[in-house]
Amino acid sequence: MLLRAVLLERTFRVVLTLRICQALAARNDAGRLLLPVAVFLHRMASSSAGVDLPWRTRIGAGFRLFHGWSAVLNPGAVLGTNVSLFHGVTIGQGDRIAVDGTRTTGYPVIGDDVWIGPHAVVVGGLTVGRGARIAAGAVVTRDVLPATMVAGNPAAVVRTEVPPDVENPAEVGVTLSGRVPSGPAA
């Protein structure tokens, strides 16, 4: 099953190589010397999957990337456990410039059990609460409350008390490195 996924599923390969890079980076022994090779393999897997998924992005267990084409994640973003992303999703930095010209840069924090639909854009220093759903094409620039569905541009609440939609559930704290990811706690 694992070999089949590695050989045939391009979105599985990119997540696997991300986890391998993170596990090697966490080591303090000779195994860490393999990190440059793993980073190269991750870049190849990302390219073949058509995604921009930096290996340093903090992503909890149970991450699922559906289709993947054109998905872009900023390495400053934090994704919780059991997050599902579809093609064309952008999770990125947002800058706010004050009247005096000072710039504040923020990155999204995505909670556990969140579903983000195709071509959604989530940018800036915001939090998406546990169990939230972001509809296809939504542009999210403000916090999304837990168990809330948002849609549109700009994103607006269309439904509350939505049940989580998790296809690939994982236990909290399970990673290849055996460490708990430093993501949002819910």
N, C-alpha and C positions, 0 to 999 in steps of 0.2 A: 504494500500500500504506500509506504513512504517513498520507495524507489519510483513507483508509478507517478506520484505527485511531483517528485523532483524532475523527472523526465518530461512530463506532459503538461504541468500546470505552471505557466510563467509567473502568475501572481503568488503561487506558493514559494517558488524559488527566491523571489525578491524578499519575502518575509523571512524565509529560512536563512538567507545570507545575512540579513540585518541582525538576526538573533545570534548567529555565529560571530559576527564582528563584535557585538556587544559582550558576548561571553568571553571572547579573547581579550578584549580591552579591560575587562574586570580582573583578569588573572595577574598574578605577581610572580609568575615563574617563566620558564623557557617557552611555554605555550604562547605567551604574548608575542613572541617573535613571528608567529604566523599571521598576525594582524594585517600587515600590508598585503599579503596574498588574499586574505579574506575580503579586505576592502576592495581590491581589484575585482574579485569575483562578484561582490555585491554591485559594483558599478556596471559590470557586464549584465547581471541579472536585471538591474533596474532599467538599463537600456533596452534589453529584449522585452521587458514587460511594458515599456513605454511610460514609465513613472519616474518621478523625482522624489525618492524616499531616502533622505540622508540616514546613514546608519546610526548617527548620534541622536536621532529623534527618540524621545522617551515615549515608549509605547508599551502598555500593559499586556498581559497574557490574553489570549483569545482574540487577537486582532484578526480581522478578516478583510481582505481587499478583493472586492468583486470586480471582475473585468479589468480594472486598473488603468486602462489607457488614459493618458493625460492627467492622472492624479498627481498633485504637487503638495508636498508637506514641507514646512519650514522646520529646520532642526531645533528651533526654539519652542515649538509647540509641544504640548504634553497631552498624550492620549491615555485614558484609563483602560480598565480591563473590559474585554468583550465589545470593542468598538468595531463597527462595520462601515466601510467606505465603498462607494461605487465610483465608476469611471468619471473623469473630469472634475473630481473634487479638488478644491484648493483650500488648504488650511495654512494661513500665512500671517506674517507680521503686519501690523497696522501701526501707522505713525499718526500722532496728533500733534499739530503745531499750534502753539499758543500765540496770542496776539504779539507777545514780546519776541517771538521767533524761536523759543525753546521747543525742542522736539522730545516727545515721549513715545517710546516704542513699546509695543505690547505684543504678546503672543497668546493664542488661544489655549485654554485648558479644557479638554474634553473629558467629561466624567465617564463613569462606567456605564456599560449597556446602552451606548448611544449609537444610533443609526443615522448615517448621513447619505442622502440620495444623490443621484447623478447630477453633475455640474453645479453642485452647491458650493458656495464660497463662504468661508468662515475666517474672518480676519480681525486682528487687533487683540488687545488685552481683555479678553472676555472669557466667561465661563459658560460651558454648556453642561447643564445639570444631568444627573444620573437618569437614564431611561428616556432621555429626550429623543425626538425624531426631527430631522431637518429634511424637508421635502426637496425634490428635484428642483434645481435652479434657484433655490433660495439664496439670498445674500444676507448673511448674518454679521452684524457689526456691534451687537449688544448682547448682554447675557441672555441665556435661555434657561428658564426654570426647569427643574426636574420634572419628568413625566409630561412634558409639553411638546406638542407638534407645532412647528413654525413653517411658513411657506411665504413665497413672494419676495419682491425687491422694493423696499427693504422688508426683511422677514418680519412677519407678524404672527401672533398666536392664532392658530386655527382650531386647536383642540387641546383640552387639558385632560389629565388623568389617563394618558395613553399607556398601555402595557408595554414593557420593553420588547424589542424585536431582536433577539439574539440568536443567530443561527449556529454560532461556533462558541458555545459557552466554555469558559475555562475557570478554574479555581483561582481566586485572587492570590497573587504572590508567586505563581508558578512561571518560571522562565528557564531558558536553557542554562543560564548561569546559576540557577538555583536561588537567585536573590529576588527580593521583592522590588518591582520597579518603583522608581521615585515619582510616581504619578499622583493624581488626585485621589484622596481617600474618600470613600462615600459611606 
